[in-house]
Amino acid sequence: GIIVCLLAFAPLLRLLGGTPGSLMREAADFHTGFNLVLALAGTALAPLLGRLMLRVFPAGAAVEPRSVSTHLDPQALASPVFALANASRETLRLADAVKAMLEGCWRATMEQNAALARQVQLQDDGIDELHTQLKHYLSQIAPDAMNPRDQQLQFRLLNFAGQLESVADIIDKHLCDHVIKYLAQPAPLSAADQSDLAELYHKVLHRFEMAAARGVVFTNQD
């Protein structure tokens, strides 16, 4: 999309120049139109992109999880507001990774797939690394640059991230271990027990999603 706009730069300028409003209005109109066109193009090309991704990453392939932080910009540390916003987004990313572990462990249970359970266990190393990076980033924010409200948010993010890391450890060392041991000597469950287990899983997943949506990241000062 950017390449096309650069190639058609002069015609775009003439087109925008003929629209009503100030230069800021023209920029806003262009930005909105650009996003809409890309969204429509992405939707139209989704089947093609999906097939391409399945070729690049075949189903069942063991892919090492990458935990390199994406939001922890060191340049933002000079401003606590921006640094804490970055840390909040990274904490949300951490929550998504832990949720993926929980869902993967459940799939391994339903599919009776010990290899998948071991792959889920490997993801815990990436979550540990991300948690360490997040703690280090938050500790680099100068205390004298933060007001009491910022310091409270910093503490809550550290606490929430620590709890997420603990949840990942439980999935790794307990849930996945139980799945692997069970599949080594399987004992078929009754239909009622299977139903209870599924109900428990969905309740836990729902509670986890509520914690991520209403927890430290979004409620901020509540």
DRENFIMI-451627 format. One record per residue (C-alpha): residue in three letters; x, y, z. Coordinates in nm, 3 decimals, padded with zeros to 5 digits. Layout:
<nodes>
res_X_Y_Z
Ala_X_Y_Z
...
</nodes>
This chain:
<nodes>
res_X_Y_Z
Gly_00.000_00.000_00.000
Ile_00.282_00.241_00.083
Ile_00.467_00.158_-00.240
Val_00.153_00.224_-00.447
Cys_00.098_00.557_-00.273
Leu_00.459_00.661_-00.332
Leu_00.433_00.573_-00.702
Ala_00.109_00.771_-00.730
Phe_00.224_01.053_-00.503
Ala_00.161_01.346_-00.743
Pro_-00.193_01.236_-00.847
Leu_-00.281_01.175_-00.482
Leu_-00.169_01.527_-00.390
Arg_-00.385_01.675_-00.663
Leu_-00.681_01.460_-00.555
Leu_-00.649_01.560_-00.189
Gly_-00.594_01.925_-00.284
Gly_-00.937_01.932_-00.443
Thr_-01.114_01.813_-00.126
Pro_-01.271_02.062_00.117
Gly_-01.116_02.146_00.452
Ser_-00.776_02.233_00.593
Leu_-00.447_02.051_00.537
Met_-00.502_01.860_00.865
Arg_-00.845_01.750_00.742
Glu_-00.694_01.633_00.414
Ala_-00.429_01.432_00.603
Ala_-00.695_01.273_00.823
Asp_-00.911_01.186_00.521
Phe_-00.613_01.027_00.345
His_-00.516_00.827_00.654
Thr_-00.871_00.693_00.695
Gly_-00.906_00.611_00.327
Phe_-00.566_00.439_00.319
Asn_-00.662_00.212_00.611
Leu_-01.000_00.128_00.458
Val_-00.847_00.035_00.121
Leu_-00.585_-00.185_00.288
Ala_-00.851_-00.352_00.504
Leu_-01.062_-00.433_00.198
Ala_-00.759_-00.558_00.005
Gly_-00.651_-00.773_00.299
Thr_-00.999_-00.923_00.327
Ala_-01.011_-01.001_-00.045
Leu_-00.665_-01.161_-00.039
Ala_-00.719_-01.349_00.290
Pro_-00.773_-01.695_00.128
Leu_-00.455_-01.656_-00.080
Leu_-00.255_-01.536_00.221
Gly_-00.396_-01.821_00.430
Arg_-00.278_-02.082_00.179
Leu_00.062_-01.915_00.165
Met_00.097_-01.924_00.545
Leu_00.001_-02.294_00.553
Arg_00.282_-02.364_00.306
Val_00.535_-02.162_00.506
Phe_00.422_-02.308_00.842
Pro_00.278_-02.658_00.783
Ala_00.024_-02.783_01.037
Gly_00.192_-02.965_01.323
Ala_00.534_-02.811_01.262
Ala_00.722_-02.739_01.583
Val_00.794_-02.366_01.577
Glu_01.004_-02.219_01.856
Pro_00.812_-01.935_02.020
Arg_00.970_-01.594_01.986
Ser_00.954_-01.384_02.297
Val_01.146_-01.078_02.181
Ser_00.965_-00.776_02.318
Thr_00.794_-00.555_02.062
His_00.671_-00.259_02.266
Leu_00.953_-00.195_02.515
Asp_01.117_00.103_02.344
Pro_01.421_00.221_02.547
Gln_01.383_00.575_02.411
Ala_01.045_00.605_02.586
Leu_01.202_00.553_02.930
Ala_01.267_00.926_02.956
Ser_00.890_00.981_02.974
Pro_00.712_00.763_03.234
Val_00.375_00.811_03.062
Phe_00.498_00.658_02.736
Ala_00.714_00.396_02.908
Leu_00.422_00.275_03.121
Ala_00.196_00.269_02.815
Asn_00.453_00.050_02.637
Ala_00.477_-00.178_02.940
Ser_00.097_-00.206_02.951
Arg_00.084_-00.321_02.589
Glu_00.364_-00.570_02.652
Thr_00.179_-00.704_02.957
Leu_-00.126_-00.760_02.738
Arg_00.098_-00.947_02.493
Leu_00.221_-01.160_02.782
Ala_-00.140_-01.239_02.876
Asp_-00.214_-01.346_02.518
Ala_00.087_-01.580_02.522
Val_-00.025_-01.742_02.848
Lys_-00.378_-01.782_02.714
Ala_-00.233_-01.954_02.405
Met_-00.053_-02.199_02.637
Leu_-00.378_-02.281_02.817
Glu_-00.564_-02.334_02.489
Gly_-00.279_-02.547_02.354
Cys_-00.279_-02.767_02.663
Trp_-00.652_-02.823_02.622
Arg_-00.610_-02.913_02.254
Ala_-00.340_-03.164_02.351
Thr_-00.586_-03.317_02.597
Met_-00.873_-03.339_02.348
Glu_-00.654_-03.466_02.064
Gln_-00.457_-03.698_02.298
Asn_-00.139_-03.548_02.156
Ala_00.161_-03.571_02.389
Ala_00.388_-03.402_02.132
Leu_00.164_-03.097_02.132
Ala_00.173_-03.085_02.512
Arg_00.555_-03.084_02.497
Gln_00.544_-02.800_02.244
Val_00.325_-02.601_02.484
Gln_00.581_-02.659_02.759
Leu_00.851_-02.507_02.537
Gln_00.651_-02.184_02.521
Asp_00.706_-02.129_02.893
Asp_01.072_-02.045_02.828
Gly_00.968_-01.761_02.598
Ile_00.720_-01.631_02.855
Asp_00.991_-01.638_03.124
Glu_01.218_-01.435_02.898
Leu_00.945_-01.184_02.816
His_00.860_-01.148_03.184
Thr_01.227_-01.080_03.265
Gln_01.248_-00.816_02.991
Leu_00.931_-00.650_03.118
Lys_01.058_-00.637_03.478
His_01.390_-00.494_03.363
Tyr_01.216_-00.229_03.153
Leu_00.988_-00.116_03.434
Ser_01.281_-00.100_03.677
Gln_01.462_00.140_03.443
Ile_01.198_00.412_03.477
Ala_01.345_00.677_03.704
Pro_01.145_00.687_04.032
Asp_01.186_01.064_04.070
Ala_01.029_01.114_03.725
Met_00.706_00.938_03.827
Asn_00.419_01.079_04.026
Pro_00.239_00.859_04.283
Arg_-00.015_00.751_04.021
Asp_00.260_00.636_03.785
Gln_00.435_00.448_04.064
Gln_00.112_00.269_04.151
Leu_00.064_00.163_03.788
Gln_00.426_00.046_03.773
Phe_00.370_-00.174_04.079
Arg_00.044_-00.314_03.940
Leu_00.206_-00.402_03.608
Leu_00.491_-00.580_03.786
Asn_00.243_-00.769_04.002
Phe_00.013_-00.863_03.714
Ala_00.305_-00.978_03.495
Gly_00.438_-01.187_03.784
Gln_00.102_-01.358_03.825
Leu_00.085_-01.431_03.452
Glu_00.430_-01.589_03.465
Ser_00.316_-01.805_03.757
Val_00.012_-01.920_03.558
Ala_00.242_-02.020_03.270
Asp_00.455_-02.223_03.513
Ile_00.144_-02.406_03.637
Ile_00.041_-02.490_03.279
Asp_00.394_-02.610_03.202
Lys_00.484_-02.807_03.513
His_00.141_-02.934_03.619
Leu_-00.126_-02.936_03.348
Cys_00.097_-03.042_03.056
Asp_00.281_-03.291_03.276
His_-00.051_-03.448_03.373
Val_-00.155_-03.469_03.007
Ile_00.172_-03.643_02.911
Lys_00.152_-03.887_03.203
Tyr_-00.215_-03.959_03.132
Leu_-00.146_-04.032_02.764
Ala_00.136_-04.272_02.860
Gln_-00.121_-04.485_03.046
Pro_-00.461_-04.362_02.932
Ala_-00.771_-04.439_03.132
Pro_-01.087_-04.350_02.935
Leu_-01.315_-04.100_03.105
Ser_-01.688_-04.140_03.122
Ala_-01.906_-03.905_02.918
Ala_-02.010_-03.725_03.237
Asp_-01.648_-03.675_03.345
Gln_-01.553_-03.547_03.001
Ser_-01.841_-03.301_03.015
Asp_-01.735_-03.180_03.362
Leu_-01.376_-03.138_03.246
Ala_-01.482_-02.937_02.940
Glu_-01.706_-02.718_03.156
Leu_-01.420_-02.655_03.400
Tyr_-01.183_-02.563_03.116
His_-01.426_-02.312_02.965
Lys_-01.489_-02.156_03.306
Val_-01.116_-02.117_03.369
Leu_-01.062_-01.971_03.022
His_-01.348_-01.726_03.075
Arg_-01.208_-01.615_03.411
Phe_-00.864_-01.570_03.258
Glu_-01.004_-01.355_02.976
Met_-01.192_-01.142_03.230
Ala_-00.873_-01.095_03.432
Ala_-00.682_-00.984_03.122
Ala_-00.961_-00.750_03.007
Arg_-01.046_-00.598_03.344
Gly_-00.714_-00.635_03.521
Val_-00.424_-00.399_03.566
Val_-00.369_-00.334_03.197
Phe_-00.709_-00.178_03.120
Thr_-00.856_-00.063_03.451
Asn_-00.533_00.130_03.504
Gln_-00.628_00.324_03.818
Asp_-00.937_00.125_03.921
</nodes>
